[in-house]
Amino acid sequence: MKKSLFKTASLAAGIISVFTLASCSDNDGDMMVNTSVQRTITFENVVTVKDFVESGSFQGTGTPVIMPGQSVSFTFSAGKAQSLMFATMYGASKDWFFASKQPGIKLFNDNGTAVTGDVSSQVLLWDNGTKDDTTGQAESKPIAQVPNVTASQLMKLNLAYNDATSEFTLTISNNSGGTANETPFSPGTWAVSNYNGSQLINSAPFFTPNALSNPEITDIAQMGSITKMVAKLNANTGIMTGLSPAVVVVYTGDKNPIYELGQMDAGKGLKEISQFGNGAMLQTSLKSLPNVKGVYMAGSAPVAPGSKISTQFMASPGDKIAYVTMFGFSNDWFYANEPSLDAYSKGDLTSKTTLFDSGTGVDQYPGAGNKQALFGGTPQSESKAISKVGNIFPVPAVQNVIKVTID
């Protein structure tokens, strides 16, 4: 049964737990008492939490300024809980700027369908409160909406959506020509806030209405300069993820019983853990294999950034160990050991860990794909061989997401 991933109120991710905390070792009675040892394997989520999953900037074609009659477009990814924030200067002013209400333009209806077409009604015109509108003299007032000017009459916003990729394209058109408020638009910035399964990490991006402005939005509102805002966004944008409870298996022989690189998913439960974080089917399947000596589950709940899970296991000389945990903010990715590992040894296994694609679901931008379990979705089915995750998305290096140790 599909389970929705990451429905916790913790800072980062959660995966609805459908796991059994049972640990078993089917063949404990066959082990030599004087050679078997107890070890503890630990999985720690060390990813850095970022405010934004994706961000960028836009400007006119030929000239950075977007003049009346001109348009500009940009594409971004998002899931149904996420919104788009953007900001650009009302050029014919001392300190006005266009932006939507917090946390941004609503991208999905309450039923989960994407919003497309004309969304101009969601743009507003704001007075930054840092310059007098008539004299241009410095002042210090809270950010407030500009009265008696309807932003949607000056700026048209149109959304298009690609369901397969969960990508939106926003087109901003300057329709102010011939109006009483004819104005150019400056270059602008945009961002999509990270979502942890319960709430947006930053629910008030760029500025806070009815509060004093900040240097980044002030530069946009007064000069049309996006340099400071781009720098701030770059520093606070990045993919993050939660981890699922991990399945751990102790076995003998040369073949990893969890997966085989370059081969299709065997239908034994890897798909379920890589898509939904559900390790129950894989755990059951592994127990039935003749070369498996023990199957264990580390953790029984989602593993948010800064958290860790562990389980004890029994091992004898010659035994090997394998493990798997979901990259939670994905369609079908999982972390697992790539080389075979001596279950009898101790130490840091992080360098032996690799991020894999199970090949069972079409990939979308991590943490911003509407078919990901993070957003209550089901990945679009595909049938590809298990492979390493490449660099199509800016995913943090393995050691910056997960730490695996045996003690």
C-alpha positions as MATLAB code, in Angstrom:
seq = 'MKKSLFKTASLAAGIISVFTLASCSDNDGDMMVNTSVQRTITFENVVTVKDFVESGSFQGTGTPVIMPGQSVSFTFSAGKAQSLMFATMYGASKDWFFASKQPGIKLFNDNGTAVTGDVSSQVLLWDNGTKDDTTGQAESKPIAQVPNVTASQLMKLNLAYNDATSEFTLTISNNSGGTANETPFSPGTWAVSNYNGSQLINSAPFFTPNALSNPEITDIAQMGSITKMVAKLNANTGIMTGLSPAVVVVYTGDKNPIYELGQMDAGKGLKEISQFGNGAMLQTSLKSLPNVKGVYMAGSAPVAPGSKISTQFMASPGDKIAYVTMFGFSNDWFYANEPSLDAYSKGDLTSKTTLFDSGTGVDQYPGAGNKQALFGGTPQSESKAISKVGNIFPVPAVQNVIKVTID';
ca = [
       0.000    0.000    0.000;
       1.346    3.428   -0.872;
       2.366    5.477    2.125;
       2.928    9.197    2.073;
       6.480   10.181    2.836;
       7.666   12.812    5.236;
       4.523   13.786    7.107;
       6.311   14.874   10.283;
       6.497   18.305   11.876;
      10.224   17.965   12.417;
      12.518   20.360   10.600;
      13.265   18.085    7.764;
      11.764   15.153    6.293;
       9.704   12.408    7.350;
       8.593    9.169    5.903;
       5.335    7.721    7.220;
       6.598    4.681    9.014;
       5.263    1.404    7.768;
       8.162   -0.526    9.059;
       8.502   -3.301   11.598;
      11.243   -2.858   14.142;
      11.749   -6.580   14.335;
      15.301   -7.898   14.145;
      15.924  -11.496   13.469;
      18.753  -13.890   12.912;
      17.381  -17.067   11.489;
      20.518  -19.074   12.008;
      21.789  -17.812   15.358;
      21.732  -21.326   16.706;
      24.249  -22.429   14.077;
      26.840  -19.800   15.028;
      29.888  -20.693   17.031;
      29.477  -19.002   20.400;
      33.161  -18.297   20.729;
      33.463  -16.608   17.316;
      30.195  -14.704   16.845;
      30.211  -11.060   17.900;
      27.622   -8.366   18.384;
      28.059   -5.186   16.404;
      26.057   -1.947   16.088;
      25.508   -0.246   12.748;
      24.452    3.418   12.788;
      23.010    5.627   10.052;
      23.165    9.385   10.627;
      21.527   12.091    8.521;
      24.146   14.848    8.247;
      22.599   16.905    5.431;
      22.573   20.693    5.825;
      19.091   22.191    5.879;
      18.634   24.971    3.317;
      15.781   27.475    3.042;
      15.285   26.998   -0.686;
      15.310   23.911   -2.885;
      15.795   25.936   -6.063;
      16.331   29.612   -6.915;
      17.466   31.813   -9.758;
      17.158   35.159  -11.520;
      15.642   36.581  -14.681;
      16.120   39.578  -16.946;
      15.034   40.909  -20.295;
      16.298   39.736  -23.668;
      18.854   42.037  -25.262;
      18.667   44.407  -22.332;
      18.354   43.441  -18.661;
      15.345   45.712  -18.216;
      11.927   44.345  -19.207;
      10.232   47.176  -21.072;
       6.489   47.590  -21.728;
       5.409   45.051  -24.323;
       8.228   42.636  -23.477;
       8.108   39.286  -21.642;
      10.518   36.962  -19.854;
      10.151   33.300  -18.832;
      11.890   30.879  -16.479;
      11.332   27.248  -15.469;
      11.404   25.713  -11.983;
      10.301   22.548  -10.171;
       7.776   22.273   -7.346;
       5.480   19.894   -5.482;
       1.949   20.622   -4.330;
       2.922   22.147   -0.976;
       5.392   24.596   -2.474;
       5.019   28.136   -3.799;
       7.037   30.473   -6.013;
       8.301   33.797   -4.714;
       9.757   36.407   -7.038;
      10.613   40.097   -6.874;
      11.344   42.805   -9.467;
      11.471   46.608   -9.258;
       8.704   48.894  -10.471;
      11.280   50.930  -12.376;
       9.409   54.264  -12.486;
       9.441   54.645   -8.706;
      11.699   55.503   -5.828;
      11.319   52.176   -4.003;
       8.432   50.069   -5.252;
       8.618   46.406   -6.213;
       6.395   43.625   -7.529;
       6.007   40.396   -5.544;
       3.228   38.090   -4.395;
       1.884   37.524   -0.922;
       3.855   35.188    1.341;
       4.901   32.476    0.843;
       4.561   33.029   -2.900;
       2.389   32.212   -5.896;
       0.164   29.217   -5.192;
       1.090   26.491   -7.666;
      -1.382   23.707   -6.839;
      -5.060   23.650   -5.948;
      -6.163   22.044   -2.700;
      -6.958   18.825   -4.599;
      -3.346   18.622   -5.792;
      -3.841   19.672   -9.408;
      -1.396   22.171  -10.866;
      -2.481   25.783  -11.356;
      -1.985   26.895  -14.956;
      -2.889   29.853  -17.112;
      -3.293   33.444  -15.971;
      -2.270   33.925  -12.321;
      -1.825   37.706  -12.509;
      -4.182   38.166   -9.586;
      -1.461   36.806   -7.309;
       0.995   39.656   -7.956;
       0.996   42.743   -5.744;
       2.828   46.056   -5.750;
       4.772   46.920   -2.605;
       6.287   50.127   -1.197;
       9.634   49.254    0.397;
       9.316   52.159    2.877;
      12.925   53.311    2.489;
      12.386   56.406    0.305;
       9.748   59.107    0.192;
       7.646   58.525   -2.907;
       7.739   62.206   -3.888;
      11.091   63.588   -2.782;
      13.183   60.433   -2.745;
      14.494   61.315    0.686;
      15.434   58.405    2.936;
      12.743   57.203    5.310;
      12.150   54.184    7.519;
       8.670   52.762    7.200;
       7.369   49.175    7.114;
       6.858   47.446    3.781;
       3.240   47.962    2.700;
       1.108   47.521   -0.395;
       0.955   50.518   -2.714;
      -2.588   51.950   -2.579;
      -4.707   52.725   -5.617;
      -2.558   50.750   -8.074;
      -3.626   47.301   -9.310;
      -0.481   45.328   -9.999;
      -2.233   42.784  -12.232;
      -3.093   45.566  -14.705;
       0.611   46.267  -15.160;
       2.066   42.759  -15.005;
       0.636   39.598  -16.516;
       1.693   36.229  -15.101;
       1.103   32.964  -16.959;
       1.915   29.471  -15.678;
       2.477   26.334  -17.758;
       3.085   22.895  -16.211;
       4.805   19.673  -17.268;
       3.292   16.848  -15.233;
       6.002   14.285  -16.050;
       8.846   16.468  -14.768;
       6.804   18.488  -12.244;
       8.205   21.653  -13.821;
       6.437   24.992  -14.146;
       7.277   27.764  -16.570;
       6.314   31.269  -15.488;
       6.034   33.985  -18.132;
       6.108   37.571  -16.866;
       4.784   40.174  -19.316;
       5.035   43.937  -18.949;
       1.542   45.171  -19.798;
       1.976   48.650  -18.337;
       2.377   50.410  -21.683;
      -0.185   53.164  -22.232;
      -1.423   53.079  -18.633;
      -1.079   55.806  -16.018;
       1.548   53.621  -14.367;
       3.726   52.742  -17.361;
       7.034   51.370  -16.089;
       9.933   49.097  -16.921;
      10.629   46.073  -14.743;
      14.124   45.457  -13.414;
      15.892   42.099  -13.471;
      14.406   39.924  -10.746;
      14.994   36.915   -8.538;
      12.893   33.859   -7.689;
      12.946   30.970   -5.230;
      11.021   27.850   -4.181;
      11.177   27.088   -0.449;
      12.238   23.640    0.756;
       9.431   21.504    2.196;
       9.943   18.976    5.000;
       6.691   17.052    4.658;
       4.821   19.244    7.085;
       5.741   22.842    6.349;
       7.930   25.115    4.259;
      11.374   25.725    5.711;
      11.028   29.429    4.879;
       7.424   30.604    4.773;
       8.336   34.296    4.365;
      11.000   34.457    1.650;
      12.528   37.764    0.543;
      10.676   40.116    2.918;
       8.130   40.437    5.715;
       5.079   42.654    5.112;
       4.433   45.327    7.751;
       8.057   45.113    8.895;
      11.152   47.099    7.942;
      12.897   45.989    4.784;
      16.241   44.216    4.424;
      19.308   45.121    2.329;
      18.555   42.557   -0.388;
      14.996   43.653   -1.188;
      15.963   47.319   -0.694;
      18.528   47.098   -3.491;
      15.877   45.631   -5.791;
      13.220   48.192   -4.834;
      15.497   51.240   -5.036;
      17.967   50.382   -7.807;
      16.751   47.248   -9.523;
      19.945   45.546   -8.369;
      19.666   41.811   -7.650;
      23.326   41.226   -6.707;
      22.786   40.990   -2.946;
      19.631   38.892   -3.242;
      21.266   36.437   -5.652;
      24.200   36.001   -3.265;
      21.840   35.367   -0.344;
      19.771   32.892   -2.333;
      22.843   31.020   -3.551;
      24.046   30.620    0.035;
      20.670   29.314    1.194;
      19.634   27.065   -1.701;
      20.273   23.341   -1.828;
      18.769   19.863   -1.966;
      18.108   18.247    1.387;
      16.486   14.949    2.319;
      15.308   12.655    5.045;
      16.261    8.986    5.222;
      14.039    5.987    5.757;
      14.607    3.305    8.381;
      17.368    1.071    7.024;
      17.226   -2.617    6.168;
      20.412   -4.446    7.208;
      21.264   -8.011    6.188;
      24.064  -10.351    7.272;
      24.811  -13.016    4.673;
      27.414  -15.352    3.230;
      28.681  -15.650   -0.329;
      29.657  -13.089   -2.944;
      26.306  -11.708   -4.109;
      24.693   -8.720   -2.386;
      21.152   -9.976   -1.669;
      19.607   -6.466   -1.742;
      20.465   -5.299   -5.275;
      22.689   -5.962   -8.267;
      24.105   -2.988  -10.179;
      23.147   -3.033  -13.856;
      20.285   -5.474  -13.326;
      16.550   -4.822  -13.169;
      14.799   -4.620   -9.824;
      14.028   -8.193   -8.771;
      10.614   -7.354   -7.330;
      11.635   -8.393   -3.810;
      10.981   -5.055   -2.073;
      13.709   -2.702   -3.310;
      11.118   -0.693   -5.233;
       9.018   -0.232   -2.115;
      11.860    1.063    0.021;
      13.317    3.251   -2.749;
       9.957    4.853   -3.609;
       8.154    5.027   -0.264;
      10.715    4.147    2.410;
       8.811    0.931    3.165;
      11.281   -1.851    4.016;
       8.769   -4.482    5.141;
       8.577   -6.425    1.858;
      12.347   -6.404    1.404;
      12.841   -7.566    4.971;
      10.497  -10.519    4.417;
      12.081  -11.448    1.101;
      15.601  -11.422    2.517;
      14.646  -13.734    5.373;
      13.683  -16.419    2.865;
      17.108  -16.575    1.190;
      19.301  -19.569    2.131;
      22.526  -17.563    2.414;
      21.017  -14.922    4.699;
      21.913  -15.299    8.375;
      20.056  -12.319    9.775;
      17.821   -9.425    8.756;
      17.535   -6.308   10.875;
      15.727   -2.963   10.758;
      17.500    0.169   11.944;
      14.937    2.651   13.200;
      11.179    2.752   13.057;
      10.606    6.373   12.084;
      11.872    8.957    9.601;
      15.454   10.159    9.973;
      15.522   13.945    9.761;
      18.718   16.006    9.397;
      20.696   15.793   12.631;
      19.097   12.488   13.646;
      20.443    8.940   13.621;
      19.212    5.349   13.809;
      20.981    2.111   14.630;
      20.539   -1.602   15.145;
      22.604   -4.385   16.645;
      23.434   -7.512   14.660;
      25.364  -10.739   15.098;
      28.296  -11.656   12.865;
      30.867  -14.418   12.547;
      34.170  -14.522   10.647;
      33.484  -14.647    6.916;
      30.044  -13.033    7.176;
      29.212  -10.035    5.037;
      26.811   -7.164    5.605;
      24.667   -5.070    3.271;
      22.275   -2.199    3.926;
      19.794    0.088    2.191;
      17.941    3.290    3.117;
      15.848    5.591    0.950;
      16.957    9.034   -0.203;
      13.638   10.326    1.003;
      13.171   13.377   -1.215;
      13.358   11.370   -4.436;
      11.166    9.259   -6.678;
      13.154    6.011   -6.348;
      16.686    6.533   -4.993;
      18.459    4.634   -2.248;
      21.770    4.577   -0.406;
      23.526    1.226   -0.156;
      27.037   -0.154    0.143;
      28.666   -0.602   -3.261;
      31.523   -3.015   -2.424;
      31.005   -6.118   -0.284;
      31.655   -5.490    3.403;
      33.047   -7.659    6.180;
      30.353   -7.869    8.844;
      32.969   -8.754   11.440;
      34.857   -5.464   11.054;
      34.367   -2.050   12.607;
      34.713    1.498   11.326;
      33.288    4.212    9.086;
      31.516    2.808    6.027;
      30.490    6.142    4.511;
      33.091    5.967    1.748;
      31.704    2.548    0.808;
      28.206    3.995    0.426;
      26.735    5.060   -2.925;
      23.502    6.708   -4.065;
      21.599    4.489   -6.507;
      18.541    4.805   -8.740;
      16.331    1.708   -8.575;
      15.045    2.364  -12.103;
      11.435    1.901  -11.050;
      10.190    5.503  -11.107;
      10.765    8.509  -13.365;
      13.042   11.018  -11.655;
      11.973   14.547  -10.751;
      13.898   17.334   -9.040;
      14.722   16.042   -5.511;
      12.460   17.696   -2.968;
      10.376   19.414   -5.657;
       8.665   16.630   -7.599;
       4.924   16.258   -7.220;
       5.015   12.495   -7.834;
       7.428   11.945   -4.944;
       6.141   10.331   -1.773;
       7.206   13.521    0.032;
       4.138   15.157   -1.528;
       1.902   12.114   -1.225;
       2.526   11.139   -4.831;
       3.311    7.905   -6.648;
       6.252    7.907   -9.081;
       5.504    7.446  -12.749;
       6.497    3.881  -13.522;
       9.607    3.071  -15.531;
      11.669   -0.067  -16.032;
      15.395    0.566  -16.127;
      18.421   -1.208  -14.733;
      19.665   -0.216  -11.280;
      22.306    2.479  -11.721;
      24.294    5.057   -9.834;
      22.675    8.479   -9.579;
      24.486   10.879  -11.885;
      24.830   14.647  -11.820;
      21.639   15.659  -13.605;
      20.538   17.250  -10.304;
      22.844   19.105   -7.851;
      22.625   16.421   -5.161;
      25.052   16.820   -2.216;
      27.943   14.357   -2.044;
      27.215   11.154   -0.133;
      29.352   12.178    2.854;
      27.342   15.399    3.098;
      24.066   13.501    3.483;
      24.683   10.233    5.322;
      27.248    8.766    7.717;
      27.386    4.995    8.236;
      29.464    3.373   10.981;
      29.871   -0.027   12.634;
      30.939   -0.195   16.283;
];
